[in-house]
Amino acid sequence: MEETLARFADALARGDADTAAELFAEDATYEEPPRFRFEGREAIRAFFRDFAERHSDARFTVLRAVADPTQSLLAAEWEWRYVSASDGQERAFTGVGFITFTGEKITSWRGLSISLDR
């Protein structure tokens, strides 16, 4: 599970929406309430593509992760930084999430990110 999260971070850093999306099950959900929720790999892929087109220099750094393989659950804390193409400014967030798996595929991602740019 931690390896999948590392591959996800690498795909985001390269702006590779397709590789990031392929880590998700076909019927996966990706959400960060209350802002957004995407259902299905193709909707998740479209979200990642849109993000990659509007941002650069993405860095998703896992600060710590705790896995329970018996329940296919990973809890993670991260820092997320990127540069917005609209104004050239770096944005920084800290976040946590609960990620569930079936095999090596992510089936749900429920996260919360809070801006560090206050």
N, C-alpha and C positions, 0 to 999 in steps of 0.2 A: 504494500500500500504506500509506503514511504517512497519507493522507487517510482510509482506512478505520479505522485505529487512532484517529485524532482523532474520527471519528464514534462509535466505540465508547466512548471516554472521555466524550463529551458525553451519550450515551444513559445511561450509568451514573450520571452526575451528576444527570440528571433522573429517575432511577428508572424508566426506560423499557425494561423487559425485552424487549418485542416488537421495538423498533428494534434493540437490541443483538443479539438472536437472529437477526434478518433479515440481519445482516452475515455470517452463517455459512452455508456450503453445507448442503444438506439432509442430507448424510451426514457432516458435520464431526465432529471430536472436540475436546474441551476437557478438559485435564487439568493437574493440579498434583500430581504424585507426591510423596509416597506417599498424599496425602489423598483425592483424588477423580479420577474420570474419567467423562465424560459422552459418549455416542455419539449423534449425530443432533441436528438442529436443535431438535426438540421437547423433548428431554431437556435441552439447553442452555438453552432458553427457560424451562423449569420451574425450573432452578437459579437463573437470573437473577431470575425472579419471586419465588421464595422469599427470595432475598437482599434484593430491594427492599422486601419486606413487613417484614423484620426489621431494616432499617438505614436511616439517613438521612444527609444531608450527605456523600454519596460524592464523592470526588475522586480521579480516576485521572490522574496527571500523568506524561507520557512525558518522561523525562530525556534520553534519546538513543535514536536508532533508526538502524540501518544496514540498507539494503535491497539485495538482489541480484535485480533484476527478471528476469535471465536464468534464475534458478532459482525464481522466485516465492517467495522467502524473505525474511523480515524478522526481524531480531534487535532486541529492545528492552529497555531498562532503564526501570523506572518506580517511582513512589511511589504508594501506594494508601492512602487514609484514608477512614474512615467512622465514624458514630456508631451504636452498637448500641442498638436499642430496648429490649433487656432490662435494661440498667443505665445508659443515658445516657452511657456512656463512649466517648471517641474511641479508635479502634484505628488503628495506623499500621504499614505494611509497606513494605519495599523489595523489588523483584523484578526478574527477568529472564525473558525468554521467547523462544522460537522460534516463529514464526507462518508457516504456508505458505498460499498462495493459489492459486485457480484463477480467473482473471479478477480481479474485485473482491471475490469471496467468500472468506472464511477457510475453509480446509479442515482445518487442524489448529492447535491452540494448545497448546503444552507450556510451562508456566511453573513458576517456583519463587518463592515469596514468603516472606520472613523478617520476623518481627515486629521493629518498632523499639521496642516497649513493654517491654523487659526490665527 
